[in-house]
């Protein structure tokens, strides 16, 4: 929703907010799916606690590819257009902001999850320390 300024709004603001809210939910689903794919690939449900540079680069590359495909489809199908403030990647002609979002958002979410699950000051830490399968 923070990127709304970079898109052209063709309809009422309420419809645009609804569309952006659905996109935000899609980001959440994307991040959850990415976790499950990482869990399956590494055979380790705690893989985000052992986030290596290689894993982070794979997450970023996958985010780049996914964002480019989604943006190109959205533009092609006429679902959205960019406004003047949206910086665009040359050659690919997709907005930089949504690409950066899918490249970085999962890493930020996984970092927060790791911090919350291991911070003794946060209620519920006891759960994490008694059953290491979940932390």
Phi, psi and omega per residue, in radians:
X1 nan -0.417 3.127
X2 -1.185 -0.278 -3.118
X3 -1.615 0.022 -3.042
X4 -0.956 -0.571 -3.125
X5 -1.096 -0.356 -3.049
X6 -1.654 0.078 3.132
X7 -2.052 2.664 3.045
X8 -1.479 2.289 -3.120
X9 -1.756 2.034 -3.096
X10 -1.657 -0.259 -3.048
X11 -2.208 -2.969 3.108
X12 -1.086 2.640 -3.135
X13 -1.056 -0.625 -3.120
X14 -1.096 -0.664 3.106
X15 -1.216 -0.680 3.093
X16 -1.097 -0.724 3.104
X17 -1.106 -0.698 3.092
X18 -1.088 -0.811 -3.142
X19 -1.062 -0.754 3.134
X20 -1.184 -0.610 3.094
X21 -1.129 -0.719 3.082
X22 -1.108 -0.691 3.101
X23 -1.116 -0.672 3.110
X24 -1.127 -0.692 3.067
X25 -1.124 -0.652 3.072
X26 -1.070 -0.665 3.082
X27 -1.078 -0.691 3.108
X28 -1.144 -0.757 3.107
X29 -1.109 -0.750 3.114
X30 -1.010 -0.801 -3.121
X31 -1.137 -0.710 3.106
X32 -1.129 -0.760 3.101
X33 -1.078 -0.694 3.119
X34 -1.078 -0.699 3.076
X35 -1.053 -0.832 -3.081
X36 -1.161 -0.631 3.077
X37 -1.142 -0.758 3.098
X38 -1.092 -0.682 3.108
X39 -1.103 -0.786 -3.136
X40 -1.173 -0.718 -3.095
X41 -1.198 -0.619 -3.090
X42 -1.678 -0.165 -3.060
X43 0.967 0.639 -3.091
X44 -2.577 1.979 -3.128
X45 -1.235 -0.207 3.102
X46 -1.767 0.373 -3.035
X47 -1.042 -0.509 -3.135
X48 -1.255 -0.274 3.074
X49 -1.440 -0.185 3.132
X50 -2.143 0.816 -3.056
X51 -1.299 1.870 3.141
X52 -1.536 2.967 3.088
X53 -1.061 -0.739 3.129
X54 -1.075 -0.749 3.119
X55 -1.132 -0.723 3.116
X56 -1.099 -0.701 3.114
X57 -1.157 -0.659 3.090
X58 -1.124 -0.749 3.107
X59 -1.052 -0.775 -3.132
X60 -1.167 -0.729 3.117
X61 -1.114 -0.783 3.120
X62 -1.086 -0.699 3.094
X63 -1.105 -0.711 3.110
X64 -1.062 -0.897 -3.105
X65 -1.096 -0.812 -3.132
X66 -1.054 -0.800 -3.121
X67 -1.117 -0.736 3.134
X68 -1.083 -0.771 -3.141
X69 -1.110 -0.825 -3.122
X70 -1.095 -0.783 -3.125
X71 -1.132 -0.765 3.133
X72 -1.093 -0.747 3.111
X73 -1.110 -0.784 -3.137
X74 -1.070 -0.721 3.110
X75 -1.201 -0.794 -3.126
X76 -1.051 -0.724 -3.112
X77 -1.409 -0.077 3.121
X78 1.329 0.361 3.132
X79 -1.272 -0.539 3.095
X80 -2.714 2.822 3.023
X81 -2.377 2.776 -3.120
X82 -1.590 2.533 3.027
X83 -1.615 3.047 -3.117
X84 -0.936 -0.684 -3.093
X85 -1.210 -0.219 -3.089
X86 -1.364 1.987 3.012
X87 -1.230 2.426 -3.054
X88 -2.049 2.417 3.063
X89 -1.263 2.201 3.106
X90 -1.075 2.733 3.141
X91 1.239 -0.916 -3.117
X92 -1.367 -0.439 -3.140
X93 0.952 0.778 3.047
X94 -2.169 2.690 -3.122
X95 -1.162 2.437 3.128
X96 -1.223 -0.647 -3.066
X97 -1.073 -0.848 3.114
X98 -1.169 -0.529 3.105
X99 -1.175 -0.824 3.106
X100 -1.085 -0.636 -3.135
X101 -1.047 -0.860 -3.123
X102 -1.285 -0.368 3.083
X103 -1.349 -0.623 -3.000
X104 -1.822 -0.541 -3.061
X105 -0.961 -0.839 3.135
X106 -1.061 -0.666 3.126
X107 -1.133 -0.678 3.109
X108 -1.158 -0.795 3.139
X109 -1.094 -0.787 3.139
X110 -1.125 -0.641 3.087
X111 -1.115 -0.750 3.103
X112 -1.129 -0.753 3.113
X113 -1.036 -0.772 -3.140
X114 -1.091 -0.760 -3.115
X115 -1.139 -0.816 -3.124
X116 -1.115 -0.721 -3.081
X117 -1.233 -0.328 -3.080
X118 -2.030 0.047 -3.113
X119 -1.557 2.006 -3.084
X120 -1.165 -0.317 -3.128
X121 -1.394 -0.207 -3.067
X122 -1.669 2.238 3.114
X123 -0.986 2.440 -3.123
X124 1.777 -0.159 3.117
X125 -1.044 -0.585 -3.129
X126 -0.990 -0.668 3.094
X127 -1.029 -0.747 -3.109
X128 -1.170 -0.686 -3.068
X129 -1.377 -0.348 -3.134
X130 -1.588 -0.379 3.140
X131 -2.348 1.559 -3.042
X132 -1.114 -0.250 3.113
X133 -1.043 -0.513 -3.050
X134 -1.694 -0.046 -3.059
X135 -2.252 nan nan
